[in-house]
Amino acid sequence: MSQRLLRQLHRQLAPIILLPFLVTAFTGVAYRLGKSWFGLSRDQVHFLMVIHEGEYLGDFLEPLYVLLNGLGLLFMLGTGCALFVQSVRRAGWLARRSPVSATDDSDPTA
């Protein structure tokens, strides 16, 4: 797949999937910290899990929300990694390594 198409797909999907990612991350962290650091009971922070897992969407949409959230994350990671690898190859970062020569006389401590 070309870098142009990957970048376009990544750019178009990012704004759509940002809000579900933020909600999932925020509620998951808040749930764990509420229980662990603040000593809140499971009942006190259960509303965060309802939001985190998409239970408020109902029995039909909840699994769809979880599936799309997971697939969106995998897609964004995949395209992001592919774009990064392509940019590293294009820039030639890996080929620019210049090993230190054994005959280098520029050592000021010698």
DSSP file (Angstrom, degrees, kcal/mol; ACC not computed):
  #  RESIDUE AA STRUCTURE BP1 BP2  ACC     N-H-->O    O-->H-N    N-H-->O    O-->H-N    TCO  KAPPA ALPHA  PHI   PSI    X-CA   Y-CA   Z-CA
    1    1 A M              0   0    0      0, 0.0     2,-0.0     0, 0.0     0, 0.0   0.000 360.0 360.0 360.0 139.0    0.0    0.0    0.0
    2    2 A S     >  -     0   0    0      1,-0.1     4,-2.4     4,-0.0     5,-0.2  -0.330 360.0-122.5 -74.6 154.1    1.4    3.4   -0.9
    3    3 A Q  H  > S+     0   0    0      1,-0.2     4,-2.7     2,-0.2     5,-0.2   0.854 112.0  57.2 -62.9 -34.6    2.4    5.9    1.8
    4    4 A R  H  > S+     0   0    0      2,-0.2     4,-2.1     1,-0.2    -1,-0.2   0.923 109.1  44.0 -63.4 -44.8    0.0    8.4    0.4
    5    5 A L  H  > S+     0   0    0      2,-0.2     4,-2.7     1,-0.2     5,-0.2   0.910 114.0  50.4 -67.7 -42.8   -3.0    6.1    0.8
    6    6 A L  H  X S+     0   0    0     -4,-2.4     4,-2.8     1,-0.2     5,-0.2   0.937 111.7  47.9 -59.1 -47.0   -1.9    5.0    4.3
    7    7 A R  H  X S+     0   0    0     -4,-2.7     4,-2.5     1,-0.2    -1,-0.2   0.895 112.2  49.8 -62.1 -40.2   -1.5    8.6    5.4
    8    8 A Q  H  X S+     0   0    0     -4,-2.1     4,-2.2    -5,-0.2    -2,-0.2   0.931 113.1  45.2 -65.1 -46.3   -4.9    9.5    3.9
    9    9 A L  H  X S+     0   0    0     -4,-2.7     4,-2.2     2,-0.2     5,-0.2   0.919 114.6  48.8 -62.8 -43.9   -6.7    6.6    5.6
   10   10 A H  H  X S+     0   0    0     -4,-2.8     4,-1.9    -5,-0.2    -2,-0.2   0.921 113.0  47.7 -61.1 -45.0   -4.9    7.3    8.9
   11   11 A R  H  < S+     0   0    0     -4,-2.5    -1,-0.2    -5,-0.2    -2,-0.2   0.858 113.1  47.9 -66.8 -36.7   -5.8   11.0    8.7
   12   12 A Q  H  X S+     0   0    0     -4,-2.2     4,-0.5     1,-0.2    -1,-0.2   0.864 116.0  42.4 -74.3 -35.9   -9.5   10.4    7.9
   13   13 A L  H  X S+     0   0    0     -4,-2.2     4,-2.1    -5,-0.2     3,-0.4   0.799  97.9  75.8 -81.2 -28.7  -10.1    7.8   10.6
   14   14 A A  H  X S+     0   0    0     -4,-1.9     4,-1.4     1,-0.2    -1,-0.2   0.892  95.5  45.3 -54.7 -49.5   -8.2    9.6   13.4
   15   15 A P  H  > S+     0   0    0      0, 0.0     4,-0.6     0, 0.0    -1,-0.2   0.843 113.7  51.5 -65.8 -30.1  -10.8   12.3   14.2
   16   16 A I  H  < S+     0   0    0     -4,-0.5    -2,-0.2    -3,-0.4     3,-0.2   0.893 117.4  36.5 -71.3 -39.3  -13.6    9.7   14.2
   17   17 A I  H  X S+     0   0    0     -4,-2.1     4,-1.9     1,-0.2    -1,-0.2   0.542  94.9  85.6 -95.0  -7.9  -12.0    7.3   16.5
   18   18 A L  H  X S+     0   0    0     -4,-1.4     4,-2.6    -5,-0.2     5,-0.2   0.922  88.0  51.0 -60.9 -46.9  -10.3    9.8   18.9
   19   19 A L  H  X S+     0   0    0     -4,-0.6     4,-2.7     1,-0.2     5,-0.2   0.934 110.2  47.3 -62.7 -48.3  -13.3   10.3   21.1
   20   20 A P  H  > S+     0   0    0      0, 0.0     4,-2.4     0, 0.0    -1,-0.2   0.894 113.3  50.5 -59.6 -36.8  -14.0    6.6   21.8
   21   21 A F  H  X S+     0   0    0     -4,-1.9     4,-2.8     2,-0.2     5,-0.2   0.934 111.7  46.8 -64.3 -45.5  -10.3    6.1   22.5
   22   22 A L  H  X S+     0   0    0     -4,-2.6     4,-2.9     2,-0.2     5,-0.3   0.914 113.5  48.2 -63.0 -43.3  -10.2    9.0   25.0
   23   23 A V  H  X S+     0   0    0     -4,-2.7     4,-2.4    -5,-0.2     5,-0.3   0.928 113.9  46.9 -62.8 -45.1  -13.4    7.8   26.7
   24   24 A T  H  X S+     0   0    0     -4,-2.4     4,-1.9    -5,-0.2    -2,-0.2   0.926 116.2  43.9 -63.6 -45.9  -12.1    4.3   27.0
   25   25 A A  H  X S+     0   0    0     -4,-2.8     4,-2.3    -5,-0.2     5,-0.3   0.938 115.6  47.3 -66.0 -47.2   -8.7    5.3   28.3
   26   26 A F  H  X S+     0   0    0     -4,-2.9     4,-2.7    -5,-0.2     5,-0.2   0.933 115.1  44.2 -62.9 -47.4  -10.0    7.9   30.7
   27   27 A T  H  X S+     0   0    0     -4,-2.4     4,-2.2    -5,-0.3    -1,-0.2   0.871 113.4  51.3 -69.6 -34.7  -12.7    5.7   32.2
   28   28 A G  H  X S+     0   0    0     -4,-1.9     4,-2.1    -5,-0.3    -1,-0.2   0.925 114.7  42.2 -65.4 -44.4  -10.3    2.7   32.5
   29   29 A V  H  X S+     0   0    0     -4,-2.3     4,-2.8     2,-0.2     5,-0.3   0.917 114.6  50.8 -68.4 -43.6   -7.6    4.7   34.3
   30   30 A A  H  X S+     0   0    0     -4,-2.7     4,-2.3    -5,-0.3    -2,-0.2   0.888 110.3  50.5 -62.7 -39.0  -10.2    6.5   36.5
   31   31 A Y  H  X S+     0   0    0     -4,-2.2     4,-2.0    -5,-0.2     5,-0.2   0.955 113.6  44.0 -61.6 -50.9  -11.7    3.1   37.5
   32   32 A R  H  X S+     0   0    0     -4,-2.1     4,-2.7     1,-0.2     5,-0.3   0.915 117.3  44.2 -64.6 -44.0   -8.4    1.5   38.4
   33   33 A L  H  X>S+     0   0    0     -4,-2.8     4,-2.0     2,-0.2     5,-1.6   0.871 110.3  56.0 -69.3 -36.4   -7.1    4.6   40.3
   34   34 A G  H  <5S+     0   0    0     -4,-2.3     6,-2.6    -5,-0.3    -1,-0.2   0.909 115.7  37.4 -60.9 -41.6  -10.4    5.1   42.1
   35   35 A K  H  <5S+     0   0    0     -4,-2.0     4,-0.4     4,-0.2    -2,-0.2   0.921 126.3  35.5 -75.0 -45.1  -10.3    1.5   43.4
   36   36 A S  H  <5S+     0   0    0     -4,-2.7    -3,-0.2    -5,-0.2    -2,-0.2   0.943 129.6  24.1 -80.0 -49.8   -6.5    1.3   44.1
   37   37 A W  T  <5S+     0   0    0     -4,-2.0    -3,-0.2    -5,-0.3    -2,-0.1   0.840 130.0  36.9 -89.2 -35.1   -5.5    4.8   45.3
   38   38 A F  S   <S-     0   0    0     -5,-1.6    -3,-0.2    -4,-0.2    -1,-0.1   0.448  97.4-127.8-102.5   0.1   -8.7    6.2   46.6
   39   39 A G        +     0   0    0     -4,-0.4    -4,-0.2    -6,-0.3     2,-0.1   0.747  47.4 163.3  65.2  26.0  -10.1    3.1   48.1
   40   40 A L        -     0   0    0     -6,-2.6    -1,-0.2    -7,-0.2    -2,-0.1  -0.479  37.3-115.2 -76.1 148.5  -13.5    3.3   46.4
   41   41 A S     >  -     0   0    0     -2,-0.1     4,-1.3     1,-0.1     3,-0.3  -0.323  24.9-107.1 -78.8 165.8  -15.7    0.3   46.3
   42   42 A R  H  > S+     0   0    0      1,-0.2     4,-0.6     2,-0.2     3,-0.3   0.874 121.4  54.2 -59.4 -38.0  -16.6   -1.6   43.1
   43   43 A D  H  4 S+     0   0    0      1,-0.2     3,-0.4     2,-0.2     4,-0.3   0.851 104.3  54.8 -65.6 -34.4  -20.1   -0.2   43.4
   44   44 A Q  H  4 S+     0   0    0     -3,-0.3    -1,-0.2     1,-0.2    -2,-0.2   0.801 118.7  32.0 -71.2 -28.4  -18.9    3.4   43.7
   45   45 A V  H >X S+     0   0    0     -4,-1.3     3,-1.2    -3,-0.3     4,-0.9   0.306  86.3 103.6-111.6   8.3  -16.9    3.2   40.4
   46   46 A H  H 3X S+     0   0    0     -4,-0.6     4,-2.0    -3,-0.4     3,-0.4   0.839  72.3  66.0 -60.6 -32.3  -19.1    0.8   38.5
   47   47 A F  H 3> S+     0   0    0     -4,-0.3     4,-1.8     1,-0.2    -1,-0.3   0.831  96.6  57.1 -59.8 -30.3  -20.5    3.7   36.4
   48   48 A L  H <> S+     0   0    0     -3,-1.2     4,-2.9     1,-0.2    -1,-0.2   0.883 106.2  48.5 -67.3 -37.3  -17.0    4.1   34.9
   49   49 A M  H  X S+     0   0    0     -4,-0.9     4,-2.6    -3,-0.4     6,-0.4   0.849 106.3  57.3 -70.2 -33.2  -17.1    0.5   33.7
   50   50 A V  H  X>S+     0   0    0     -4,-2.0     5,-1.6     2,-0.2     6,-0.8   0.922 114.4  38.5 -60.9 -43.0  -20.5    1.0   32.2
   51   51 A I  H ><5S+     0   0    0     -4,-1.8     3,-0.7     3,-0.2    -2,-0.2   0.922 115.0  54.1 -71.8 -44.7  -19.1    3.8   30.2
   52   52 A H  H 3<5S+     0   0    0     -4,-2.9    -2,-0.2     1,-0.2    -3,-0.2   0.881 115.9  37.1 -57.7 -43.0  -15.8    2.0   29.5
   53   53 A E  H 3<5S-     0   0    0     -4,-2.6    -1,-0.2    -5,-0.1    13,-0.2   0.489 109.5-118.0 -91.9  -4.4  -17.4   -1.1   28.1
   54   54 A G  T X<5 +     0   0    0     -3,-0.7     3,-1.9    -4,-0.5     4,-0.2   0.737  62.5 147.4  75.8  22.6  -20.2    0.7   26.3
   55   55 A E  G > < +     0   0    0     -5,-1.6     3,-1.7    -6,-0.4    -4,-0.1   0.793  62.7  69.4 -61.0 -28.0  -22.9   -1.0   28.4
   56   56 A Y  G 3  S+     0   0    0     -6,-0.8    -1,-0.3     1,-0.3     3,-0.1   0.648  87.3  68.0 -65.9 -14.0  -25.1    2.1   28.1
   57   57 A L  G <> S-     0   0    0     -3,-1.9     4,-0.5     1,-0.2    -1,-0.3   0.612 108.5-116.9 -81.7 -12.5  -25.5    1.3   24.3
   58   58 A G  H <>  -     0   0    0     -3,-1.7     4,-2.0    -4,-0.2    -1,-0.2  -0.269  36.0 -61.2  99.5 171.5  -27.6   -1.8   25.0
   59   59 A D  H  4 S+     0   0    0      1,-0.2    -1,-0.2     2,-0.2    -2,-0.0   0.794 130.5  45.4 -65.7 -30.7  -27.2   -5.5   24.4
   60   60 A F  H  > S+     0   0    0     -3,-0.2     4,-0.6     1,-0.1    -1,-0.2   0.918 118.9  36.7 -80.7 -44.6  -27.0   -5.2   20.6
   61   61 A L  H  X S+     0   0    0     -4,-0.5     4,-2.8     1,-0.2     5,-0.2   0.715  99.3  76.9 -85.2 -21.0  -24.6   -2.2   20.2
   62   62 A E  H  X S+     0   0    0     -4,-2.0     4,-2.3     1,-0.2     5,-0.2   0.944  98.6  42.2 -57.7 -52.2  -22.2   -3.0   23.1
   63   63 A P  H  > S+     0   0    0      0, 0.0     4,-2.5     0, 0.0    -1,-0.2   0.864 114.3  53.2 -64.2 -31.9  -20.3   -5.8   21.3
   64   64 A L  H  X S+     0   0    0     -4,-0.6     4,-2.9     2,-0.2     5,-0.2   0.909 108.5  49.7 -66.0 -42.0  -20.3   -3.7   18.2
   65   65 A Y  H  X S+     0   0    0     -4,-2.8     4,-2.4     2,-0.2     5,-0.2   0.928 112.9  46.3 -60.5 -46.7  -18.8   -0.8   20.1
   66   66 A V  H  X S+     0   0    0     -4,-2.3     4,-2.4   -13,-0.2    -2,-0.2   0.919 114.2  48.5 -63.9 -43.9  -16.1   -3.0   21.6
   67   67 A L  H  X S+     0   0    0     -4,-2.5     4,-2.9     2,-0.2     5,-0.2   0.940 114.1  44.6 -62.1 -48.8  -15.3   -4.6   18.2
   68   68 A L  H  X S+     0   0    0     -4,-2.9     4,-2.4     1,-0.2    -1,-0.2   0.871 112.5  52.4 -66.2 -36.3  -15.1   -1.3   16.4
   69   69 A N  H  X S+     0   0    0     -4,-2.4     4,-2.1    -5,-0.2    -1,-0.2   0.928 113.4  43.9 -63.8 -45.0  -13.0    0.2   19.1
   70   70 A G  H  X S+     0   0    0     -4,-2.4     4,-2.4     2,-0.2    -2,-0.2   0.923 115.4  46.9 -66.4 -45.5  -10.5   -2.7   19.0
   71   71 A L  H  X S+     0   0    0     -4,-2.9     4,-2.6     1,-0.2    -2,-0.2   0.882 111.5  52.7 -64.4 -37.4  -10.4   -2.8   15.3
   72   72 A G  H  X S+     0   0    0     -4,-2.4     4,-2.6    -5,-0.2    -1,-0.2   0.909 109.4  48.9 -63.6 -41.6   -9.9    0.9   15.1
   73   73 A L  H  X S+     0   0    0     -4,-2.1     4,-2.5     2,-0.2     5,-0.2   0.933 112.6  47.1 -63.7 -45.6   -7.0    0.7   17.6
   74   74 A L  H  X S+     0   0    0     -4,-2.4     4,-2.6     2,-0.2    -2,-0.2   0.897 113.1  49.6 -62.5 -40.4   -5.3   -2.1   15.6
   75   75 A F  H  X S+     0   0    0     -4,-2.6     4,-3.0     2,-0.2     5,-0.3   0.932 111.9  47.1 -64.2 -46.1   -5.8   -0.1   12.3
   76   76 A M  H  X S+     0   0    0     -4,-2.6     4,-2.3     1,-0.2    -2,-0.2   0.902 114.5  47.2 -64.8 -40.5   -4.4    3.1   13.7
   77   77 A L  H  X S+     0   0    0     -4,-2.5     4,-2.6    -5,-0.2     5,-0.2   0.924 114.1  48.2 -64.4 -43.9   -1.4    1.2   15.2
   78   78 A G  H  X S+     0   0    0     -4,-2.6     4,-2.4    -5,-0.2    -2,-0.2   0.942 115.7  41.3 -63.1 -49.4   -0.8   -0.7   12.0
   79   79 A T  H  X S+     0   0    0     -4,-3.0     4,-2.6     2,-0.2     5,-0.2   0.892 115.2  52.1 -68.1 -37.8   -1.0    2.4    9.7
   80   80 A G  H  X S+     0   0    0     -4,-2.3     4,-2.1    -5,-0.3    -2,-0.2   0.923 112.3  44.8 -62.9 -44.2    1.0    4.5   12.2
   81   81 A C  H  X S+     0   0    0     -4,-2.6     4,-2.7     2,-0.2     5,-0.2   0.904 113.0  51.0 -66.0 -41.4    3.8    1.9   12.3
   82   82 A A  H  X S+     0   0    0     -4,-2.4     4,-2.4    -5,-0.2    -2,-0.2   0.912 111.1  48.2 -63.6 -41.8    3.8    1.4    8.6
   83   83 A L  H  X S+     0   0    0     -4,-2.6     4,-2.2     2,-0.2    -1,-0.2   0.894 111.9  50.1 -64.9 -39.0    4.1    5.1    8.0
   84   84 A F  H  X S+     0   0    0     -4,-2.1     4,-2.3     2,-0.2    -2,-0.2   0.935 111.3  47.6 -64.6 -46.1    6.9    5.3   10.5
   85   85 A V  H  X S+     0   0    0     -4,-2.7     4,-2.4     1,-0.2     5,-0.2   0.914 112.4  50.1 -62.0 -43.0    8.8    2.5    8.9
   86   86 A Q  H  X S+     0   0    0     -4,-2.4     4,-2.6     1,-0.2    -1,-0.2   0.893 110.8  48.8 -63.3 -39.4    8.3    4.0    5.5
   87   87 A S  H  X S+     0   0    0     -4,-2.2     4,-2.3     2,-0.2    -1,-0.2   0.866 110.5  51.2 -70.4 -33.9    9.6    7.4    6.7
   88   88 A V  H  X>S+     0   0    0     -4,-2.3     5,-1.4     2,-0.2     4,-1.2   0.927 113.7  44.6 -65.5 -44.4   12.6    5.8    8.3
   89   89 A R  H  <5S+     0   0    0     -4,-2.4    -2,-0.2     1,-0.2    -1,-0.2   0.910 114.2  49.2 -64.9 -42.3   13.4    4.0    5.1
   90   90 A R  H  <5S+     0   0    0     -4,-2.6    -1,-0.2     1,-0.2    -2,-0.2   0.892 112.2  47.5 -66.5 -39.3   12.8    7.0    3.0
   91   91 A A  H  <5S-     0   0    0     -4,-2.3    -1,-0.2    -5,-0.2    -2,-0.2   0.715 104.0-132.4 -75.6 -19.4   15.0    9.2    5.2
   92   92 A G  T  X5 +     0   0    0     -4,-1.2     4,-1.2    -5,-0.2     3,-0.4   0.776  53.3 149.6  75.7  25.8   17.8    6.6    5.2
   93   93 A W  T  4<S+     0   0    0     -5,-1.4     3,-0.3     1,-0.2     4,-0.2   0.868  72.0  50.4 -59.7 -37.1   18.3    6.8    8.9
   94   94 A L  T >4 S+     0   0    0     -6,-0.5     3,-0.5     1,-0.2    -1,-0.2   0.814 111.3  47.6 -73.7 -28.4   19.3    3.2    9.0
   95   95 A A  T 34 S+     0   0    0     -3,-0.4    -1,-0.2     1,-0.2    -2,-0.2   0.626  97.2  72.4 -86.1 -14.0   21.9    3.6    6.2
   96   96 A R  T 3<  +     0   0    0     -4,-1.2    -1,-0.2    -3,-0.3     2,-0.2   0.505  63.8 121.3 -82.7  -3.2   23.5    6.7    7.7
   97   97 A R    <   -     0   0    0     -3,-0.5    -3,-0.0    -4,-0.2    -4,-0.0  -0.414  45.8-164.2 -62.0 128.0   25.2    5.0   10.5
   98   98 A S        -     0   0    0     -2,-0.2     3,-0.1     3,-0.0    -1,-0.1  -0.924  13.0-139.6-117.8 107.8   28.9    5.6   10.3
   99   99 A P        -     0   0    0      0, 0.0     2,-0.3     0, 0.0     0, 0.0  -0.323  28.2-102.7 -64.3 146.6   31.0    3.2   12.4
  100  100 A V        -     0   0    0      1,-0.1     2,-0.1     2,-0.0     0, 0.0  -0.535  39.3-122.3 -71.3 129.2   33.9    4.8   14.2
  101  101 A S    >   -     0   0    0     -2,-0.3     3,-1.2     1,-0.1    -1,-0.1  -0.457   4.4-135.9 -74.9 144.0   37.1    3.9   12.4
  102  102 A A  T 3  S+     0   0    0      1,-0.3    -1,-0.1    -2,-0.1    -2,-0.0   0.687 105.4  54.4 -72.3 -18.2   39.8    2.1   14.2
  103  103 A T  T 3  S+     0   0    0      2,-0.0     2,-0.5     0, 0.0    -1,-0.3   0.151  74.1 134.9-101.4  18.8   42.4    4.4   12.8
  104  104 A D    <   -     0   0    0     -3,-1.2     3,-0.3     1,-0.1    -4,-0.0  -0.577  31.9-175.2 -71.9 118.1   40.7    7.6   13.9
  105  105 A D        +     0   0    0     -2,-0.5    -1,-0.1     1,-0.2     5,-0.1   0.152  58.4  97.4 -99.8  17.4   43.4    9.8   15.4
  106  106 A S        +     0   0    0      3,-0.0    -1,-0.2     2,-0.0    -2,-0.1   0.297  45.7 122.6 -91.9  13.3   41.1   12.6   16.6
  107  107 A D    >   -     0   0    0     -3,-0.3     3,-1.0     1,-0.2     0, 0.0  -0.645  47.1-162.2 -76.5 113.7   40.9   11.3   20.2
  108  108 A P  T 3  S+     0   0    0      0, 0.0    -1,-0.2     0, 0.0    -2,-0.0   0.686  84.4  61.3 -72.4 -16.4   42.1   14.2   22.4
  109  109 A T  T 3         0   0    0      1,-0.2    -2,-0.1    -3,-0.0    -3,-0.0   0.600 360.0 360.0 -85.7  -9.4   42.8   11.9   25.4
  110  110 A A    <         0   0    0     -3,-1.0    -1,-0.2    -5,-0.1    -3,-0.0   0.482 360.0 360.0 -80.2 360.0   45.4    9.9   23.6
